[in-house]
Amino acid sequence: QMQLVESGGGLVQAGGSLRLSCAASGRTFSSYVMGWFRQAPGKEREFVAAIHWSAVVTAYSDAAKGRFTISRDNGKNTVYLQMNSLTPEDTAVYYCAAGLRVSTLSRMLGYDYWGQGTQVTVSS
């Protein structure tokens, strides 16, 4: 079992930045692919970014490319999402996810564990 706890969400003005963190329990964190997804009101959950266990491979949605950066610290069992140049369209609940057998980083299938989410609100 793995538990994931997100933090760092909040209210920010357009153009601002936030850094989300996801702390994971469990001794095998370094073996997991970690991902960030988000869900805006009335919309389906969508992929934002993911990072391979080795941290060598990362993936981003088109909306996140160039603005967001995913990273991980296996020593702290934590994955981060640095979000810059935020726009109101980034307003959503952001979820952290973990999976051992994730064949496609951008698909929810394969992520076995999910956090409760953290709210990000970007005002115009």
Stockholm file with secondary structure:
# STOCKHOLM 1.0

chainA/1-124         QMQLVESGGGLVQAGGSLRLSCAASGRTFSSYVMGWFRQAPGKEREFVAAIHWSAVVTAYSDAAKGRFTISRDNGKNTVYLQMNSLTPEDTAVYYCAAGLRVSTLSRMLGYDYWGQGTQVTVSS
#=GR chainA/1-124 SS CCCEEEECCEEEETTCCEEEEEEECSTTGGGSEEEEEEECTTSCCEEEEEECTTSSCEEECTTTTTTEEEEEETTTTEEEEEECSCCGGGCEEEEEEEESSCSSTTSSTTCCEECCCEEEEEEC
#=GC SS_cons         CCCEEEECCEEEETTCCEEEEEEECSTTGGGSEEEEEEECTTSCCEEEEEECTTSSCEEECTTTTTTEEEEEETTTTEEEEEECSCCGGGCEEEEEEEESSCSSTTSSTTCCEECCCEEEEEEC
//
